[in-house]
Amino acid sequence: RAKSLAVLLGICLLEESLAIMPPRVRPQVLNDAFLSAANEAKQKLPNLTHNQETARLYRHSLKVLASWAVDRDVFCEEATILRARFDATRGCSASKARLLLNEGKDELFEFTHPDPYCNPYMPGGTLFMRNPPLPLSVCFPDGNYPADAPTYTLNPDMTVCKPETGKSAVGSVLIDFTKKNME
């Protein structure tokens, strides 16, 4: 009993000290010129149909579920329950669909994992940029490349650069470690 009183008293003192402290003001790190340049570089979000938004919500929900589920069997059971929840509301009115979509986005935000799973070769993964190959100019400084030397370049996620697939990270690449992706 005395221990719980001490804990309660400590919580009350903490709340009082927090009430006395002035609120923290977040400093503005980025100046206006940088913010305007960043806003011009941002892409406009596409206008999606309801079916596209629902499909994206479902896929993102499965990815979040994969971050929380440790075992594949648990993931499969929970994915079946999730699919049943989506199928149960199929064919409802447009207003109810919009409401359900917003509730689903809120629930997804609530259950988002603090450290989501990412593929090992992607930014944030365990194999990201591990043992990247040296440039040929370093291996052969005289410029005499052997005939069997590789002629392809690799992306930071260790996949082959292919311009036709849009995955060609030749030059400078922006790697966002907070989102764990390449842009």
Buried (B, 14 or more C-beta within 10 A) or exposed (E): EEEEEEEEEEEEEEEEEEEEEEEEEEEEEEEEEEEEEEEEEEEEEEEEEEEEBBEEBBEBBBBBBBBBBEEEEEBEEBBEEBEEBBEEEEEEEEEEBEEBBEEBBEBBEEEEEEEBBBEEBBBBBEEBBEEEEEEBEEEEEEEEEEEEEEEEEBBBBBEEEEEEEEEBBEEEEEBEEEEBBBE
